Amino acid sequence: MNNHFKILIGFVIMLAALTYYVVYSEKSAYENNESNWFVPILQEEGVVNELNAIEIVKGEERVDLMKQGNVWFIKNGFYADTAPMMQLINALMSAKKIEAKTNNPANHTRLELDASNGLKVTLLAQDRTIASLYLGKKGNSQGTAFARLDGDDQSWLVTDIDQVNFMKDDWQLKTIFNYSPDDIVRVEIDNGKEDPIIVERNVESGLLTVVNVKEGQQLKVDVHASQFAGGLSRFTIDEALPLNLEKESAVITANYQLTNGQDVTVTLYQKDGEDVFWATVNIEKYKDWMFKVPKYKFDALNKSLAEFVEPIVNEDSEHAE
């Protein structure tokens, strides 16, 4: 009796293992089958390169991204940040169907796949819709999400598509410069209060030096010329608006000459002593824009030479006293 029981238990274990293997193999094969791409048209050669517009809509919020030449913009706005856009496109390209879910429109709202609460993404090329779909809630299993193609009642559990931002500020280019001090050959920072700070790179040594320190003065011990050359390093903005500075006063000018020969001048404005700061840049692509910059960026450039120098102390005089 005991042996029969052991045989029965062994048979049950083998059956469970076989069942698991079959189910897992079928699921794995289903997920890996190339016909199960959620947006199969994106697998076609050249389709992604043809895209020239992306619409992202959730409720009353809407973002339109437009491509002009090789550059992406927010419609009627500033340059778009292409990093999140490429993440979205890559996620849609790699998304695969895992399991069919409800095809009853009455249940779409629960999965956030309805026009009232779903996030709708539409990809276009030359005014032709390439793909339009709703992205909904995350699935219960890690790495999954619910999605539905626009015009198709069938919903799917698909391989995970990261949360897509749908506010304009999330898509606007935020870093307009990123030059390291190594890219700088000369800097002049003038806040109009004291002597400007002028830094130049020595041709022979390659080192940056503050060149307008007056006779009898020296840089303070903790001051290094390179700290004045970092103004264009990760130069981030909070907002970009069409140029209109009639009520603003220019208070700081920072000019940077780069190793590539480019000359970049950043002018900072402050309105009547308020903690609201705007900047303009002299280069062509930004000439029609004004940028709201954070206070720390303004403070970092609101400097004059007097803050960083001290009198040279004559050691002989000290000993004599």
Helices and strands as residue ranges (DSSP letters): H 2-32, G 34-36, G 40-43, H 47-50, E 53-58, E 61-68, E 71-74, H 82-94, E 97-100, G 105-107, G 109-111, E 119-125, E 128-138, E 144-149, E 155-159, H 168-171, E 175-177, G 181-183, E 184-190, E 197-201, E 208-210, E 217-219, G 225-229, E 235-236, E 239-242, E 249-258, E 263-270, E 277-281, G 284-286, E 289-293, H 295-301, G 305-308, E 309-311, H 315-320
